[in-house]
Amino acid sequence: MTVVTRFPRRVREIENRWIPLADGCRLAARIWLPEDADSDPVPAVLEYLPYRKRDSTRERDDLTHPYVAGHGYACVRVDMRGNGESDGLMFDEYTRQEHADCVETIDWIARQPWCSGKVGMIGISWGGFNGLQVAALRPPALKAIITLCSTDDRYADDIHYMGGCPINVNLGWASTMFANSSRPPDPELVGDRWRSMWMERLDNTVLLVDPWTRHARRDDTWKYGSVCEDYGAIEAAVYAVGGWADGYSNAIPRLLAGLKSPKKGIVGPWGHKYPHFANPAPRYGFLQDAIRWWDHWLKGRDTGMMAEPMYRVWMQDSVPPKAHYSHRPGRWVAETSWPSKNIQPRPFALNPGRLADQASPEVALPLSSPQETGAYAGSWCPYGLGPDYPTDQRGEDGKSLCFDSEPLRERVEILGAPIATLELASDRPLAMVAVRLNDVAPDGASTRITYGLLNLTHRDSHEVPTPLEPGRRYRVRVQLNDIAHAFPPGHRIRVAISNTYWPLVWPSPEPVTLTIFSGASGFTLPVRQPRAEDTKLPELPPEESAQPTARTNLRPGALTRTLGHDAATDTYVETVVNDTGTFRIDAIDLELSERSTHRWSVASDDPLSARGEIAATVRRKRGAWSIRTETRTVMTLTKDTWVVAATLEAFEGERRVFSRTWDTAIPRDLG
């Protein structure tokens, strides 16, 4: 990545500026803007997050915001209420309070002497979510947004549920926020009141896994903030950006199909990161692309951007299965509209062991996967920083029903969402199904391309699920995640079906045997023929950034993922340790250190043995000021109940100044 230090306009930075809200709360902002913006006002770009501008996102912010500011924008990075140095308390994600504060913030920005009155929003993940959500509220100054790695549907595609199945990231991210929210504001910015602010936040800590688990259906909790409920509410122009390795790529084609406002989309091979420093490569000049977008919508310049194809994606070539990729081979392709007439469904019959053009006579195939099926699934949302991709699927395939094509005679490219249509029956009222699409090489290596899940009690509705009638036959539809992939000649296409997928998905309350009726079940691929127009796409610029944050590394970190099996108890354990090491941000003389351990275990024959445990330690230090917080969350289950236990401790130096425990039981709701 090329580091740029000279820009068309000289940039000045405001380390902290208070933004007053109507109720007396102040939000903390870090601002970059051209030095002459007071006499020559510029449009503004807002990034609005709970992730602490002072330390947590500082390195990312430094790569991005000074670059955009140097091209004639005021970049405003704001910490939400109850986070960082901002006043107040935060009780949940994507709340009405969060959105109302953002609307006020946009109005404040638009009225500043250095602002032209036009505002854009940019953000990845949480910031991508609230960019869409605030755009739906139509603040007058907000003209355009760039939303990265986000979703239009909080129930269908977020960290809580997938196909109505409770996924482990619900606990994982709740525990991450548990640790994040435990950190105090910086005394250098808020003065002596830092400790009272810290204690108030600790006293009001919400164990988010509790409310998130209680709402297992697509109710009003999830509908609020899901812009798919009314795409027409968004009038601002929307640029949706994502990566095939990310957990949120499904939202981009839905946004392109649903939005009535001007829109564009791009999906690369990346994980959950900004594309100018994301893995796996190829990266691209996202900042130059963003400036073209802002110039068009905030400065009224015709950059030619909107004359280019609506939807550009990285068509991924076949690769051997690995836990980590530094590069994914492939090529850029594009569609002028979405849905595209260039995508043709190719149906297959699921015959015994075969993916075939014609259905054979019906055969009832029993399926009862061991509970650890899914141990090689990788992360729900890879960041591309370490071993978080699915590895060789042969072990998983052996615990599943598999349907293979004949070796392909020619290359087959797909773009979109594959769909499984299954005729099945269950011997229990509660069950789930996981469907994987794999690319099988001539040597037998099996690479997972995409997958889909369905809680079978949600077969007709995520809002009003109903138990299965044991023994009754049902026809269900399982939509897999959108993907672009090229199967090469000589490879086989494999559809693998299991009825467990731990630890990505929490198990059903009892061991289940499904019956899949082959011959009556099918699978459809979204096939795209290569087009000559793909070779004429404008080249994307190489990645650039502003100057990285100056830091002093004091202790190295590491990210590890291990899988163990205790043969005596037939228990499988996955352990993920993420240690940032210890480093100092030189500009603010602040030492940071964070370490988390995620441990997931299950016995092969007992779904009620499933257990998730997440512990985190966070440290901050400057001179004599030294704080540490320790959090731990454990989730287990019975046939009818989720059981959650948690602890939070805070220390000044070695003196414990706060301690709290939680013990709660949450009824299971058909999951």
C-alpha positions in Angstrom: 0.0 0.0 0.0 1.3 3.4 -1.0 1.5 6.0 1.9 0.5 9.5 0.7 1.8 12.4 2.7 1.0 15.4 0.4 -2.5 16.2 -0.6 -4.2 18.9 -2.7 -5.2 20.7 0.5 -3.2 20.9 3.7 -4.9 19.2 6.7 -5.3 20.2 10.3 -6.5 17.9 13.0 -8.6 18.6 16.0 -7.9 15.8 18.5 -11.2 16.4 20.4 -14.2 18.6 19.9 -17.4 18.4 21.9 -20.7 18.2 20.0 -23.6 19.4 22.3 -26.9 17.6 22.1 -30.3 19.0 23.1 -30.5 17.0 26.3 -27.2 18.3 27.6 -25.2 15.3 26.6 -21.9 16.0 24.8 -20.4 13.7 22.1 -16.7 13.5 21.6 -15.4 14.0 18.0 -12.0 13.8 16.3 -11.9 16.0 13.2 -9.6 16.4 10.2 -10.3 19.2 7.7 -8.5 21.5 5.2 -6.6 24.3 7.0 -8.5 26.9 5.0 -12.0 25.3 5.4 -13.2 28.3 7.5 -12.8 30.6 4.5 -13.5 27.9 1.9 -16.1 25.5 3.4 -16.1 21.9 2.4 -18.6 19.0 2.6 -18.3 16.7 5.6 -18.0 13.0 6.0 -19.2 11.5 9.3 -18.2 8.2 10.9 -20.2 7.4 14.0 -19.3 4.4 16.2 -19.1 3.0 19.7 -15.5 1.9 19.2 -13.5 4.7 20.9 -11.8 7.1 18.5 -9.1 7.9 21.0 -7.5 4.4 21.0 -9.4 1.5 19.5 -10.0 2.8 15.9 -7.2 5.3 16.0 -4.9 3.4 13.7 -7.7 2.7 11.2 -8.8 6.3 11.3 -5.3 7.7 10.7 -5.0 5.7 7.5 -8.3 6.9 6.1 -9.7 10.3 7.4 -6.6 12.5 6.8 -6.5 11.2 3.2 -10.1 12.2 2.5 -9.7 15.5 4.3 -6.7 16.3 2.1 -9.0 16.1 -0.9 -11.3 18.7 0.3 -13.6 17.3 3.0 -14.1 17.6 6.8 -13.9 14.2 8.3 -15.7 13.9 11.6 -15.2 10.7 13.7 -17.7 10.7 16.6 -18.0 8.3 19.5 -21.6 7.4 20.3 -23.2 8.3 23.6 -21.7 6.2 26.5 -18.5 5.3 24.6 -15.0 6.7 24.6 -15.0 10.2 26.0 -18.7 10.9 25.1 -21.2 11.5 27.9 -24.1 9.3 28.8 -24.8 5.6 28.7 -25.4 3.0 25.9 -27.9 0.2 26.5 -28.1 -1.6 23.2 -27.2 -1.5 19.5 -29.0 0.6 16.9 -31.4 2.3 19.3 -33.7 5.2 18.7 -31.4 7.2 21.0 -28.4 6.3 18.9 -30.2 7.5 15.7 -31.6 10.6 17.2 -28.1 11.6 18.4 -26.7 11.0 15.0 -29.4 13.2 13.3 -28.5 16.0 15.8 -24.8 15.5 15.0 -25.4 15.8 11.3 -27.3 19.0 11.8 -24.5 20.4 14.1 -21.8 19.5 11.4 -23.8 21.1 8.6 -24.0 24.4 10.6 -20.3 24.7 11.2 -18.5 27.5 9.4 -16.1 25.0 7.8 -18.9 22.9 6.3 -20.7 23.6 3.0 -23.9 22.2 4.4 -23.7 18.8 2.7 -22.8 15.7 4.7 -22.0 12.1 3.9 -21.7 9.1 6.2 -19.2 6.3 6.0 -18.8 3.2 8.2 -18.0 -0.4 8.3 -20.0 -2.9 10.3 -21.8 -0.9 13.1 -21.0 2.3 11.3 -22.3 0.8 8.0 -25.5 -0.3 9.8 -26.3 3.1 11.3 -25.4 4.8 8.0 -28.3 3.0 6.3 -30.5 3.4 9.4 -29.9 7.2 9.7 -30.3 7.6 5.9 -33.8 6.2 6.3 -34.6 9.1 8.7 -33.7 11.6 6.0 -31.8 14.3 7.8 -31.8 17.2 5.3 -28.0 17.6 5.1 -27.3 13.9 4.5 -26.9 13.4 0.7 -24.9 10.2 0.3 -23.5 7.3 2.3 -20.9 4.5 1.9 -21.9 1.4 3.9 -19.4 -1.4 4.3 -19.9 -4.9 5.6 -23.4 -4.1 6.9 -26.9 -5.3 6.4 -30.4 -4.2 5.5 -32.0 -7.0 7.6 -30.9 -7.3 11.2 -32.5 -10.7 11.7 -31.5 -12.4 8.5 -27.9 -11.3 8.3 -26.2 -10.3 11.6 -24.5 -11.8 14.5 -27.6 -13.2 16.2 -29.4 -15.6 13.9 -29.0 -17.2 10.5 -32.0 -18.9 8.9 -33.6 -18.7 12.4 -30.7 -20.7 13.9 -29.0 -19.1 17.0 -25.4 -18.7 16.0 -22.4 -18.5 18.3 -21.4 -15.0 17.3 -24.4 -13.8 19.3 -22.5 -14.7 22.4 -19.1 -13.9 20.9 -19.9 -10.3 19.9 -21.9 -9.7 23.1 -18.8 -10.7 25.0 -16.6 -8.4 22.9 -18.9 -5.5 23.6 -18.9 -6.5 27.3 -15.2 -6.0 27.3 -15.2 -2.9 25.1 -17.7 -1.1 27.2 -15.8 -1.8 30.4 -13.0 0.6 29.4 -12.8 4.1 30.9 -12.6 7.5 29.1 -9.2 9.1 28.8 -8.4 11.4 31.7 -6.4 13.6 29.3 -9.6 14.6 27.6 -12.3 14.5 30.3 -10.2 15.4 33.3 -10.9 14.3 36.9 -14.4 13.1 36.1 -13.0 10.1 34.2 -13.5 7.9 37.2 -17.1 8.9 37.9 -17.9 8.4 34.2 -16.3 5.0 34.4 -18.1 3.9 37.5 -21.4 5.0 36.0 -20.8 2.9 32.9 -19.8 -0.1 34.9 -22.8 0.2 37.2 -25.1 0.3 34.1 -23.4 -2.4 32.1 -25.9 -4.5 30.0 -25.1 -8.1 29.4 -26.2 -7.9 25.7 -26.4 -11.6 25.2 -29.5 -11.6 27.4 -31.8 -9.4 25.4 -30.4 -10.6 22.1 -31.1 -14.3 23.1 -34.6 -13.5 24.4 -35.7 -12.3 20.9 -35.4 -15.5 18.9 -38.0 -14.5 16.3 -38.0 -11.7 13.7 -40.0 -9.4 16.0 -40.1 -5.6 16.3 -36.6 -5.7 18.0 -35.0 -6.7 14.7 -37.4 -5.0 12.4 -36.4 -1.6 13.8 -33.2 -0.6 12.0 -33.8 -3.1 9.2 -34.1 -0.8 6.2 -35.5 -3.7 4.1 -38.7 -2.9 5.9 -39.0 0.2 3.7 -36.3 0.7 1.1 -38.2 3.7 -0.1 -37.4 5.6 3.1 -33.8 6.1 1.9 -33.4 9.0 -0.5 -29.6 9.5 -0.1 -27.3 7.8 -2.7 -25.9 4.5 -1.3 -22.6 2.8 -2.1 -22.6 -0.7 -0.6 -19.2 -2.4 -0.2 -18.3 -5.8 1.0 -16.2 -9.0 0.7 -17.1 -12.6 0.0 -15.3 -13.7 3.2 -17.4 -11.3 5.2 -20.5 -12.3 7.1 -22.6 -9.5 5.5 -22.2 -9.9 1.7 -25.8 -11.0 1.2 -27.1 -7.5 1.9 -25.4 -5.9 -1.1 -27.4 -7.6 -3.9 -30.6 -7.0 -1.8 -29.8 -3.3 -1.4 -29.2 -3.0 -5.2 -32.4 -4.8 -5.9 -34.5 -2.9 -3.3 -33.3 0.7 -3.1 -35.0 3.4 -5.1 -32.3 5.9 -4.6 -29.1 6.0 -6.6 -26.9 3.0 -5.7 -23.8 1.1 -6.5 -22.2 -2.0 -5.1 -18.8 -3.8 -5.1 -17.8 -7.1 -3.5 -14.2 -8.2 -3.4 -12.5 -11.3 -1.9 -12.0 -9.5 1.5 -12.9 -10.2 5.0 -14.4 -7.8 7.5 -12.1 -4.8 6.8 -11.8 -1.6 4.7 -10.7 -2.7 1.2 -7.5 -0.7 1.0 -6.0 -2.8 3.8 -8.2 -5.9 3.8 -7.2 -9.5 3.4 -7.1 -11.5 1.3 -5.8 -9.5 -1.7 -6.3 -8.1 -4.2 -7.0 -4.9 -2.4 -7.8 -1.7 -4.3 -7.7 2.0 -4.0 -10.9 2.3 -1.9 -10.1 5.9 -0.8 -9.7 7.1 -4.3 -13.0 5.4 -5.1 -14.7 7.0 -2.1 -13.5 10.5 -3.1 -15.0 10.0 -6.6 -18.2 9.1 -4.8 -18.1 12.1 -2.5 -17.1 14.4 -5.3 -20.1 13.3 -7.3 -22.8 13.5 -4.6 -21.4 16.2 -2.2 -19.6 18.5 -4.7 -21.7 18.0 -7.8 -18.9 16.9 -10.0 -19.5 14.4 -12.8 -16.8 11.8 -12.0 -18.2 9.3 -14.4 -18.8 6.9 -11.5 -22.6 6.5 -12.0 -22.1 5.7 -15.7 -20.1 2.6 -14.7 -21.8 -0.8 -14.0 -24.0 -0.9 -10.9 -22.5 -4.1 -9.4 -18.8 -5.1 -9.6 -17.6 -8.4 -8.0 -14.5 -10.5 -7.8 -15.1 -13.8 -9.5 -13.1 -16.1 -7.3 -11.1 -18.9 -8.9 -10.9 -22.3 -7.2 -8.3 -22.7 -4.4 -7.2 -25.5 -2.1 -8.8 -25.3 1.4 -6.8 -23.3 3.9 -7.4 -21.6 7.2 -6.0 -18.3 5.9 -5.4 -16.8 2.4 -3.2 -13.8 1.7 -4.5 -13.7 -1.9 -7.5 -15.1 -3.8 -7.0 -15.5 -7.5 -9.8 -14.4 -9.9 -11.0 -11.5 -12.0 -13.4 -8.5 -11.8 -16.7 -8.9 -13.5 -19.7 -6.6 -13.5 -23.5 -6.3 -14.0 -25.3 -3.2 -15.2 -28.3 -4.0 -13.0 -29.4 -6.4 -10.3 -31.1 -8.8 -10.4 -29.3 -9.5 -13.7 -30.7 -11.2 -16.7 -27.2 -12.6 -17.3 -27.7 -15.0 -14.3 -29.5 -18.3 -15.3 -30.7 -20.8 -12.7 -29.2 -24.3 -13.3 -31.3 -26.9 -11.5 -29.9 -30.3 -10.3 -31.6 -33.3 -8.7 -30.3 -34.7 -5.5 -30.1 -38.4 -6.3 -28.4 -40.8 -3.9 -24.8 -39.6 -3.7 -25.2 -37.7 -7.0 -25.9 -34.2 -8.2 -27.6 -35.0 -11.5 -29.5 -33.4 -14.3 -32.5 -35.8 -14.0 -34.1 -37.1 -10.9 -33.9 -40.8 -10.1 -36.6 -42.7 -8.2 -37.2 -41.4 -4.7 -35.0 -42.9 -1.9 -35.3 -42.0 1.8 -31.9 -41.2 3.2 -31.4 -41.0 7.0 -29.2 -38.2 8.4 -28.0 -37.9 12.0 -24.8 -35.9 12.1 -22.5 -36.0 15.1 -22.7 -32.8 17.2 -19.2 -31.6 16.3 -20.0 -31.5 12.5 -19.0 -28.0 11.7 -15.7 -28.0 13.6 -13.9 -27.0 10.4 -16.3 -24.3 9.5 -14.1 -21.4 10.5 -15.5 -18.1 11.6 -19.0 -16.8 10.8 -17.3 -13.5 9.9 -13.6 -13.7 9.0 -11.4 -10.7 9.4 -8.6 -12.2 7.3 -6.1 -11.6 10.1 -5.4 -15.3 11.0 -6.8 -18.8 10.7 -10.5 -18.0 10.4 -11.5 -19.6 7.1 -13.1 -23.1 6.7 -10.5 -25.8 6.2 -10.6 -29.0 4.3 -14.2 -30.2 4.4 -13.6 -33.9 3.9 -14.0 -34.6 7.6 -17.3 -32.7 7.6 -18.4 -34.3 4.4 -18.0 -37.7 6.0 -20.6 -36.8 8.6 -23.1 -35.4 6.1 -25.1 -36.6 3.2 -23.2 -35.6 0.1 -24.3 -35.3 -3.5 -21.5 -35.0 -6.1 -21.6 -34.0 -9.8 -19.6 -35.8 -12.4 -16.2 -34.2 -13.0 -16.9 -31.0 -14.9 -16.0 -30.9 -18.6 -15.9 -27.1 -18.7 -15.6 -24.2 -16.3 -18.7 -23.3 -14.4 -19.1 -19.8 -12.9 -21.7 -18.8 -10.4 -22.9 -15.4 -9.1 -25.7 -15.1 -6.6 -27.4 -17.3 -4.0 -27.5 -21.1 -4.6 -30.8 -22.6 -3.3 -31.5 -26.1 -1.9 -35.1 -27.4 -2.0 -35.4 -30.3 0.3 -38.1 -32.9 0.9 -37.6 -34.1 4.4 -39.0 -35.4 7.7 -37.8 -35.2 11.3 -38.2 -37.6 14.2 -38.2 -34.6 16.6 -40.2 -31.4 16.8 -37.2 -29.2 16.8 -34.4 -29.5 14.2 -32.1 -27.6 11.9 -30.3 -28.2 8.6 -27.1 -26.9 7.2 -26.4 -27.0 3.5 -22.8 -26.5 2.1 -21.6 -26.0 -1.4 -18.1 -27.4 -1.9 -15.6 -27.4 -4.7 -13.9 -30.9 -4.8 -10.6 -31.2 -6.5 -9.4 -34.3 -8.3 -7.2 -35.2 -5.3 -10.3 -35.2 -3.1 -9.6 -31.9 -1.3 -13.0 -30.2 -0.5 -13.2 -26.4 -0.3 -16.4 -24.8 1.1 -17.6 -22.2 -1.3 -20.8 -21.1 0.6 -23.4 -22.4 3.0 -26.9 -21.8 4.3 -28.8 -22.7 7.5 -32.4 -23.2 8.4 -34.1 -23.7 11.7 -36.8 -26.1 10.5 -39.4 -24.6 12.9 -38.9 -21.4 10.9 -39.6 -23.2 7.6 -42.7 -21.0 6.9 -42.0 -17.9 8.9 -39.3 -16.3 11.0 -42.0 -14.3 12.8 -44.3 -17.2 13.7 -42.3 -20.4 13.8 -44.0 -23.7 14.5 -42.7 -27.1 15.7 -42.4 -29.9 13.3 -44.7 -32.9 13.4 -42.4 -35.9 13.8 -42.7 -38.2 10.8 -44.5 -35.7 8.7 -43.0 -34.8 5.3 -42.1 -31.2 4.5 -40.7 -29.3 1.6 -38.3 -26.6 2.7 -36.2 -24.0 0.9 -32.6 -23.2 2.1 -31.0 -20.2 0.5 -27.2 -20.2 0.7 -25.0 -17.1 1.1 -24.4 -15.1 -2.1 -21.1 -15.9 -3.8 -19.0 -15.6 -7.0 -17.0 -18.7 -7.8 -15.6 -20.5 -10.7 -15.5 -24.3 -10.7 -12.7 -25.5 -13.0 -12.8 -28.4 -15.4 -12.1 -31.8 -13.7 -13.5 -30.6 -10.4 -16.7 -31.9 -8.9 -19.5 -29.8 -7.4 -20.6 -31.2 -4.0 -23.7 -30.4 -2.0 -23.3 -31.6 1.6 -26.2 -31.6 4.1 -25.9 -32.0 7.9 -28.3 -31.5 10.8 -25.7 -30.0 13.1 -23.1 -27.3 12.6 -21.3 -26.7 15.8 -19.7 -24.4 17.0 -21.1 -22.0 14.4 -24.6 -22.9 15.3 -26.0 -24.0 18.7 -27.5 -27.5 18.5 -31.1 -28.6 18.7 -32.3 -29.7 22.2 -32.2 -33.4 21.3 -30.3 -35.6 18.9 -32.3 -35.6 15.7 -32.6 -37.9 12.7 -33.7 -36.3 9.5 -34.9 -38.2 6.5 -33.9 -36.5 3.2 -35.9 -37.8 0.2 -33.5 -37.9 -2.7 -35.0 -37.7 -6.1 -37.6 -35.3 -4.7 -35.0 -32.8 -3.5 -33.0 -30.4 -5.6 -30.4 -27.8 -5.8 -30.1 -24.7 -8.0 -26.9 -22.9 -9.0 -27.0 -19.2 -10.2 -24.8 -19.7 -13.4 -23.2 -16.7 -15.1 -21.7 -17.0 -18.5 -18.4 -15.0 -19.0 -19.0 -11.8 -21.0 -16.7 -9.8 -23.3 -17.7 -6.6 -21.4 -15.9 -7.9 -18.3 -12.5 -7.3 -20.0 -13.4 -3.7 -20.7 -14.1 -2.7 -17.1 -12.2 0.4 -15.9 -9.2 -0.5 -13.9 -9.4 0.0 -10.2 -6.7 2.1 -8.7 -4.0 0.7 -6.4 -4.5 1.0 -2.7 -3.3 4.2 -0.9 -3.6 5.6 2.6 -2.5 8.4 4.8 0.4 8.1 7.2 0.1 5.2 9.7 -0.1 5.9 13.4 3.3 6.1 15.1 3.5 3.3 17.7 6.1 1.6 19.8 5.7 -2.2 20.1 6.4 -3.4 23.6 5.3 -7.1 23.4 4.3 -9.1 20.4 0.8 -10.5 19.9 -0.6 -13.5 18.3 -3.9 -15.0 16.9 -4.3 -18.8 17.2 -7.1 -21.2 16.6 -6.8 -24.8 17.7 -9.1 -27.8 17.7 -8.8 -30.7 20.2 -10.5 -34.0 20.7 -10.6 -35.8 24.0 -11.1 -39.4 22.9 -12.0 -40.6 26.4 -15.1 -38.4 26.5 -15.5 -37.9 22.7 -15.5 -34.2 23.3 -14.4 -31.6 20.8 -12.9 -28.3 21.9 -12.1 -25.3 19.7 -10.0 -22.5 21.3 -9.4 -19.1 19.7 -6.9 -16.8 21.4 -6.5 -13.2 20.2 -3.7 -11.3 21.9 -2.9 -7.8 20.6 0.4 -7.7 22.4 1.3 -4.5 24.1 2.1 -1.3 22.3 2.1 2.5 22.9 0.4 5.0 20.7 3.2 7.6 20.7 1.2 10.7 20.0 -0.9 10.3 23.1 1.6 8.3 25.2 -1.0 5.5 25.9 -0.1 1.8 26.3 -2.7 -0.7 25.2 -3.0 -4.4 25.7 -6.0 -6.8 25.0 -6.3 -10.5 25.1 -9.4 -12.7 24.6 -10.0 -16.4 24.7 -13.0 -18.1 23.1 -13.6 -21.7 24.0 -16.3 -23.8 22.4 -16.9 -27.5 23.4 -19.4 -30.3 22.7 -19.6 -34.0 23.2 -20.2 -35.9 19.9 -23.4 -37.5 21.1 -24.9 -34.9 23.5 -26.3 -31.6 22.2 -26.8 -30.4 25.8 -23.1 -30.6 26.5 -22.5 -27.6 24.2 -20.7 -24.8 26.0 -19.3 -21.4 25.1 -16.9 -19.5 27.3 -15.3 -16.2 26.5 -12.8 -14.3 28.7 -11.1 -11.0 28.0 -8.6 -8.8 29.7 -8.2 -5.1 28.7 -5.4 -2.8 29.9 -4.7 0.9 29.5 -1.7 2.7 31.0 -0.1 6.2 30.9 2.5 6.9 33.6 1.0 6.2 37.0 -2.5 5.8 35.6 -3.1 2.1 35.0 -6.5 0.4 34.6 -7.5 -3.2 33.8 -10.8 -4.9 33.3 -11.5 -8.6 33.2 -14.7 -10.1 31.8 -15.9 -13.6 31.5 -19.1 -15.0 30.0 -20.3 -18.7 30.0 -23.3 -20.0 28.1 -24.7 -23.5 28.4 -28.1 -24.9 27.7 -30.7 -27.4 28.8 -33.6 -28.8 26.8 -35.7 -25.7 27.6 -33.3 -23.0 28.8 -30.2 -21.0 27.9 -28.1 -20.5 31.0 -25.7 -17.5 31.1 -23.2 -16.7 33.8 -20.9 -13.6 33.6 -18.5 -11.6 35.7 -17.0 -8.2 35.4 -14.1 -6.8 37.4 -12.3 -3.5 37.2 -8.9 -2.6 38.7 -6.9 0.6 39.2 -3.3 -0.6 39.4 -3.7 -3.9 41.4 -6.7 -2.6 43.5 -10.1 -4.0 42.5 -12.5 -1.1 42.3 -15.6 -2.8 40.8 -17.0 -6.3 40.7 -20.4 -7.7 39.5 -21.8 -11.1 38.5 -24.7 -12.1 36.4 -26.6 -15.4 36.5 -29.6 -15.7 34.2 -31.8 -18.3 32.6 -33.6 -17.6 29.3 -36.3 -19.8 27.9 -35.5 -21.4 24.6 -37.9 -20.5 21.9 -38.0 -23.3 19.3 -34.2 -23.1 18.8 
